[in-house]
Amino acid sequence: EQGSDAVKSAIDMLIKLKKLNEIRAKEKSPTISIGIGINTGSVMLGTLGVSDRLEGSVISDTVNVAARLEELTKFYKVPLLIGGDTEKSLDDNSIARREIDYIEVKGKEKKISIFEVYQWESKEIILKKDSLKALFGQSLKLYREGNYRKCLNILKKYKKQLPTDKIIDLYIKRCDDQIN
């Protein structure tokens, strides 16, 4: 499945980048961060432009969503986001991931689910996020139901166990904003 290959390639890139950044940090060089958005679907591939200025291009909703996901890596502060269709194409349980939001995308009538892939992180973080998946899922459900106080309590329990999780900080702020 192409979705699976693309996601595995992205994971590989992030693992290699993490190693490079460790070296750069030792050398006191600035570290490099990237954002990757992956989406699955049909595209139109063609040549656009006028005869002396032709360029190959890919156009479709699928491409727009992938570009939007890549943009959103900055907002969610995670380097790899995939769309729901890509997630469905991963027959592979060896790719650690979780749904983190349900968003509107320009040009799409229906909202789409977005997933963070964290398979590139350290074994400890992967195991921790996996073990906290049910708790996070519960908080997401409460948030979507508008039960912000209960959601906040669960998020605070989660944060005690994994204080570095940026997605949790985002949802804590969202709940606070809804309550106040």
Secondary structure, 3 states (H helix, E strand, C coil): CHHHHHHHHHHHHHHHHHHHHHHHHHCCCCCCCCCEEECCCCCEEEEEEECCEEEEEEECHHHHHHHHHHHHHHHHCCCEEEEHHHHHHCCCCCCCEEEEEEECCCCCCCCEEEEEECCCCCHHHHHHHHHCHHHHHHHHHHHHHCCHHHHHHHHHHHHHHCCCCHHHHHHHHHHHHHHC
